[in-house]
């Protein structure tokens, strides 16, 4: 390397310590870096927007999942409720049938007693 420092003037007559070619390369690199930083910033903004959109969709999906789970549980409970109600109604039917059978037997018994009493009454009135 050169131990001597070269002092030059640029196109705008400013004093430069660097070689004009190196200075031009440095300015070009600075422009490329600022363009790169702008692109990265734009990319970062787009990624943040995408993440926000995905978060909204994830929240909607979670809400729909919870709703679906609730509806499924409700449907399962409805089936169990109907089964219980069916059993209760079947029990009531059986009780009413048993009551009907008792009343039928009681009616038959009363009809038999009535016919016996009519027969006895007829026997008494004919004698």
Buried (B, 14 or more C-beta within 10 A) or exposed (E): EEEEEEEEEEEEEEEBEBEEEEBEEEEEEEEEEEEEEEEEEEEEEEEEEEEEEEEEEEEEEEEEEEEEEEEEEEEEEEEEEEEEEEEEEEEEEEEEEEEEEEEEEEEEEEEEEEEEEEEEEEEEEEE
